[in-house]
């Protein structure tokens, strides 16, 4: 169990940030359960343009509520929460009942051990649908390849971070749902310590704000974001090598059959070089993004 006395002695404050949009069905119970943990210093609910009674219910339950005048997105709510949290440690979690507040201590315990980012990794049976489970598995595998560290759950929104380090990357975070991906890869790139704690995510209360068809392109973009946030060369080099091999194979064929160098070979060779150079430039830009101020 978490050494609560240690936190009081070191005066570390813990803030909980709950982004919420039309979560009146779950927000009250979620806040009440969190308040039962005597290690929490503040609970901040970011009311992201809700049209229901989310704000009043959260306040009545005992949370501090900051409201957006209109819906700006999950990532924007996270950024608002991070800017307003006064804790040394910030725990981000969903307000829809998926995350068990009793797991908060598990995340904080890892922070106490020296980690900078601790992610609640959803176990089998926690995914909302088969499609999302397959997509998350794909993201995890790509991120593992890019970082050369085992990534157990790239997109989980249940996480604890050291506040000052998380704020270093606020400018990188998108306003939409892919903030977990961005923040995780940023921590890896900066050389901060990242670990995972197994959790079970329950079925959410209310209706999900994710639209599979509408958000399909967004998930596709996440894959490229994973690469560009960590090491673009790891994505561009395999493509460049593949084009180079295709160009060489086609050149060998046309030289044997027609005794000439074709425009297709020239195009493939040129594409290979251009993609490699794009990766090289992107790598330098990424390095500058993470350069210490």
C-alpha positions in Angstrom: 0.0 0.0 0.0 1.0 3.6 -0.5 3.0 5.1 2.3 0.7 8.0 3.1 2.8 9.3 5.9 5.7 9.7 3.5 3.5 12.0 1.4 2.5 14.2 4.3 6.1 14.5 5.5 7.3 15.5 2.1 4.3 17.8 1.5 3.6 16.4 -1.9 0.1 17.4 -3.1 -2.0 15.1 -5.2 -4.5 16.6 -7.7 -7.2 14.6 -9.6 -8.2 16.0 -12.9 -11.5 14.7 -14.5 -12.4 15.9 -18.0 -16.2 15.7 -18.3 -18.7 16.4 -21.0 -22.3 15.4 -20.3 -21.3 13.0 -17.5 -24.1 13.7 -15.1 -24.9 10.0 -14.7 -21.5 9.1 -13.3 -19.7 12.3 -12.2 -21.2 12.4 -8.7 -20.4 8.8 -7.7 -16.9 9.1 -9.2 -16.1 12.3 -7.2 -17.5 10.8 -4.0 -15.4 7.6 -4.3 -12.2 9.7 -4.9 -12.9 11.8 -1.8 -12.9 8.6 0.3 -9.2 8.4 -0.4 -7.5 10.5 2.3 -4.4 11.1 0.2 -6.1 13.4 -2.3 -5.7 17.2 -1.9 -8.0 18.4 -4.6 -10.4 17.2 -7.3 -10.8 19.4 -10.4 -13.6 18.6 -12.9 -13.2 20.3 -16.2 -16.7 20.8 -17.5 -16.2 20.8 -21.3 -19.2 22.6 -22.5 -21.7 20.1 -21.0 -25.4 20.6 -21.8 -26.6 18.6 -18.8 -26.3 18.9 -15.1 -22.6 17.8 -14.9 -21.4 21.0 -13.3 -23.9 21.2 -10.5 -23.6 17.5 -9.6 -19.8 17.7 -9.5 -19.8 20.7 -7.2 -22.4 19.2 -4.9 -20.2 16.1 -4.7 -17.2 18.2 -3.5 -15.2 18.9 -6.6 -13.8 22.2 -7.9 -15.4 22.8 -11.3 -13.8 24.8 -14.2 -16.1 25.2 -17.1 -15.4 25.7 -20.8 -18.0 28.0 -22.5 -18.2 25.4 -25.3 -16.8 21.9 -25.9 -13.1 22.2 -26.8 -12.2 18.5 -26.7 -10.8 16.0 -24.2 -7.2 17.1 -24.7 -8.1 20.8 -24.2 -9.9 19.8 -20.9 -6.7 18.0 -19.8 -4.6 21.0 -20.5 -7.0 23.3 -18.6 -6.8 20.8 -15.6 -3.0 20.6 -15.7 -2.7 24.4 -15.8 -5.0 24.8 -12.8 -3.9 21.9 -10.6 -1.8 22.8 -7.6 -0.6 19.3 -6.8 2.9 18.0 -7.3 1.4 14.9 -8.8 -1.6 14.9 -11.1 -3.8 11.9 -11.7 -5.9 12.1 -14.9 -8.9 9.7 -15.1 -12.2 9.5 -16.9 -15.4 10.8 -15.3 -17.7 8.2 -16.8 -17.2 5.4 -14.2 -14.7 3.3 -16.3 -11.8 3.8 -13.9 -11.8 2.5 -10.3 -10.7 5.3 -7.9 -9.2 2.5 -5.7 -6.5 2.1 -8.4 -5.2 5.6 -7.8 -3.1 4.5 -4.9 -1.4 1.9 -7.2 -0.4 4.6 -9.6 0.8 7.0 -6.9 2.9 4.2 -5.3 4.9 3.9 -8.5 5.5 7.6 -8.6 6.8 7.3 -5.1 9.3 4.7 -6.4 10.8 7.2 -8.8 8.7 7.0 -12.0 7.6 10.2 -13.8 4.6 8.8 -15.6 2.5 5.8 -14.5 -0.2 4.5 -16.8 -3.1 2.3 -15.9 -2.8 -0.5 -18.5 -6.2 -2.0 -19.3 -6.2 -5.8 -19.1 -8.2 -8.2 -21.4 -11.9 -7.8 -21.1 -11.6 -4.0 -20.5 -11.9 -2.8 -24.1 -15.2 -1.3 -25.1 -15.3 -3.2 -28.4 -13.3 -5.7 -30.5 -12.4 -3.0 -33.0 -11.0 -0.7 -30.4 -9.1 -3.5 -28.8 -7.4 -4.4 -32.1 -6.6 -0.8 -32.8 -5.0 -0.3 -29.3 -3.0 -3.5 -29.8 -1.7 -2.1 -33.1 -0.7 1.2 -31.4 1.0 -0.6 -28.6 3.1 -2.7 -31.0 4.1 0.3 -33.1 5.0 2.4 -30.0 7.1 -0.6 -28.6 9.0 -0.7 -31.9 9.6 3.0 -31.9 10.7 3.4 -28.3 12.3 -0.1 -27.8 10.4 -0.3 -24.5 7.4 -2.4 -23.8 4.3 -0.2 -24.2 1.4 -2.0 -22.6 -1.4 0.6 -23.1 -0.6 3.7 -25.2 -4.1 5.2 -25.2 -5.2 4.8 -21.6 -6.5 8.0 -20.1 -5.9 6.8 -16.5 -2.5 8.0 -15.6 -0.4 9.7 -12.9 2.4 12.2 -13.7 4.8 14.5 -12.0 3.1 17.9 -12.7 6.1 20.0 -13.6 7.3 17.4 -16.2 3.8 17.0 -17.7 3.5 20.8 -18.2 6.7 20.7 -20.3 4.7 19.1 -23.0 1.4 20.9 -22.8 2.1 22.7 -26.1 2.4 19.4 -27.9 -0.9 18.0 -26.7 -3.8 18.0 -29.2 -7.2 19.2 -28.1 -8.8 15.9 -29.1 -8.7 12.4 -27.7 -5.1 11.5 -28.6 -3.5 13.3 -25.7 -2.5 10.0 -24.0 -0.5 8.9 -27.1 1.2 12.3 -27.4 2.1 12.6 -23.7 3.4 9.0 -23.4 5.7 9.3 -26.5 6.9 12.7 -25.3 7.9 11.3 -21.9 9.8 8.4 -23.6 11.5 10.9 -26.0 12.6 13.1 -23.1 14.1 10.2 -21.3 11.7 10.2 -18.4 10.8 7.1 -16.5 7.5 5.4 -17.6 5.8 2.3 -16.2 2.5 0.6 -16.2 0.1 -0.7 -13.6 -2.6 -3.3 -14.6 -6.1 -2.2 -14.2 -9.6 -3.3 -15.2 -11.8 -0.7 -17.0 -15.5 -1.1 -16.4 -18.2 -0.4 -18.8 -18.8 3.4 -19.0 -22.0 5.0 -17.7 -23.7 6.9 -20.5 -22.9 7.2 -24.2 -19.3 7.3 -25.5 -18.2 10.4 -27.3 -16.1 8.4 -29.7 -17.6 7.8 -33.2 -15.8 4.9 -34.9 -16.4 6.0 -38.5 -15.9 9.8 -37.8 -12.8 9.1 -35.8 -11.3 6.5 -38.2 -9.0 9.1 -39.8 -8.0 10.4 -36.4 -6.9 6.9 -35.3 -4.9 6.6 -38.6 -3.2 9.9 -37.9 -2.3 8.7 -34.4 -0.1 6.0 -36.0 2.0 8.6 -37.7 2.0 10.8 -34.6 3.6 7.9 -32.7 6.5 7.9 -35.1 7.0 11.6 -35.5 6.9 12.3 -31.8 9.6 9.8 -31.0 11.9 9.1 -34.0 10.8 9.9 -37.5 13.7 8.1 -39.0 12.4 4.8 -37.7 9.3 5.3 -39.8 10.9 6.8 -42.9 13.9 4.5 -43.3 12.0 1.3 -43.8 9.9 3.0 -46.5 13.0 4.4 -48.1 14.8 1.0 -48.1 11.7 -0.7 -49.6 11.6 1.8 -52.4 15.3 1.4 -53.0 14.9 -2.4 -53.2 12.0 -2.0 -55.6 14.0 0.4 -57.8 17.0 -1.9 -57.9 14.8 -4.9 -58.7 13.0 -3.1 -61.5 16.3 -1.8 -62.8 17.7 -5.3 -62.9 14.6 -6.6 -64.7 14.6 -3.8 -67.4 18.4 -4.1 -67.8 18.1 -7.8 -68.5 15.1 -7.6 -70.7 15.5 -4.3 -72.5 19.1 -3.2 -71.8 18.1 0.2 -70.5 17.4 2.3 -67.4 13.7 3.3 -67.2 11.9 6.3 -65.8 10.2 4.0 -63.3 13.6 3.1 -61.8 14.6 6.7 -61.7 11.3 7.6 -60.0 11.7 4.9 -57.3 15.3 5.8 -56.6 14.4 9.5 -56.3 11.5 8.7 -54.0 13.7 6.6 -51.8 16.3 9.4 -51.4 13.6 12.1 -50.9 11.8 10.0 -48.2 15.1 9.4 -46.4 15.9 13.1 -46.4 12.4 13.9 -45.1 13.0 11.5 -42.3 16.4 13.0 -41.5 15.0 16.6 -41.5 12.1 15.5 -39.3 14.5 13.8 -36.9 16.3 17.1 -36.5 13.1 19.0 -36.0 11.9 16.5 -33.4 15.2 16.9 -31.5 14.8 20.6 -31.4 11.3 20.2 -30.0 12.7 18.4 -27.0 15.7 20.6 -26.5 15.8 21.9 -22.9 14.9 25.5 -22.6 
